[in-house]
Amino acid sequence: MACNFVASFFCLFFIALLPLASFAKIIPQPGSKQADKITALPGLPQTLAQLSQYAGSVVVNNKLGSSLFYYLIESSTLSVKKPLVLWLNGGPLVSSLMGLIEIGPYRVASDGKTLYENIYSWNKAANLLFLETPVGVGFSYCNKTSEMQQNNDAKTADMSYTFLVNWLERFPEYKNRDFYIAGESYAGHYIPQLAQTIVERAMPGSVINLKGLLVRVSNFLHLNFKVSALQLIKIYGYLLNFLCRLGTQ
């Protein structure tokens, strides 16, 4: 599947991993898969009307009242056999729904009222999961404003991981499915840290079957940065250590 993404990405990190299981607290959820199902969209062309789509929120912290918003578009063909791709936008604090109109099955027409088909959509090859993370981004929220002001990369990785574990309870058919994390810009920080969290919390069995990472125009490798890429890699030494550990597995 990775070959299908090469043309769309300047930078590709592919990691062959053994199936990984993930442990996190399962949080009672007020929502359900059926309640999240999208049955209609304004201006949606008939050619896309049969796509299976879901959107909703997943609680990641009951005490703080924190929930992350997601949008799932299943593959247009043989979705049960296609991998799951999690898409994260950068910023930081940019909505991943921007990615929906970049790599998703439709785009907004110039009239601002109708949608048209994106013939290059990734959902021809994968099931696409767009996640707005951390809390405070898009429709993701927290009942305590002070908590949103304390967002950082580590917290983002932790709540994104908690989201995945609980989202898989709502969509159990994606457990053990080949799983990729993709994104652009500042997601060059989010993606490896989320992958590291998944690996470090792995336990016997299989829940999140992480197969690879894909980063487009990664923020930490941007040529306009005053600090060189090598210095940044040194600063973010955890990434280098993480990749080395994977190479020995």
C-alpha positions, 0 to 999 in steps of 0.5 A, a space after each residue: 500500500 505504501 507505493 500508493 502514497 509515494 507520489 503524494 509525499 516528499 518524505 516517507 518513513 516506513 517501519 515494518 513492525 510486528 503486530 502491536 497491542 496497546 494498553 490504555 484505560 477503556 473509558 465509558 462512552 456516551 456515543 455509538 457507531 450507529 449514532 455517528 453514522 453520516 446519512 447525508 451531506 449538503 451538496 454531496 454528489 450522487 456518485 459519492 452518496 454510497 460512501 460509508 462515513 462516520 463522525 463524532 467524539 470520543 471521551 479521552 478524559 472523564 475527569 477533565 471532560 475532554 473529548 476528541 472529534 474524528 471523521 471516518 471515511 471508509 474505503 470505496 471498495 472492499 473496505 474490510 480488506 483495506 488498511 486504516 490510515 490516521 491523518 493528522 494535520 500540523 500547525 500546531 493546533 490546525 484541524 485535521 479536517 483540512 486533510 479531508 479536502 486534501 486526500 478525502 473523496 470530495 472537495 468543495 466547489 467554487 460556489 461554496 455550496 456543493 461538493 465534487 469528487 476527488 479522483 485522487 482520493 486516498 480512500 480508494 486504497 485505505 480507510 481514512 480516519 481524520 482526528 482533531 487533536 489535541 483538545 481545543 482544535 476544531 470540534 475537540 474540546 475540554 471543559 477546563 480552559 486552563 487544561 487546553 492552555 497546557 497542551 504540548 506534544 507529549 500530552 497530544 500523543 497521550 490523548 491521541 493514543 487514548 482516543 485510538 484505544 477507545 475508538 477501536 472499542 466503538 469500531 472493533 472491526 479495525 482491531 488488528 487491521 494494518 494501521 498507518 499514521 500520516 500527516 503534514 507539517 507539524 505532524 512531523 512531531 505528532 506522528 513519531 511521538 504517537 508511534 513511540 507511545 504505541 510501541 512503548 505501551 505495547 503488550 502481548 496480543 494485538 490491538 493497534 497493528 502499526 505498520 508505518 509512518 508517512 510524513 509530508 513536508 515535515 516541520 522538523 525538516 523544513 529548509 527554512 529553519 535556522 537550526 539544521 535538520 541534524 541539530 533538530 534530530 539531536 534535540 529530538 533524540 528520542 526519535 532516533 532512539 525510537 527508530 534504532 530500537 525498532 530496527 533491533 526488533 
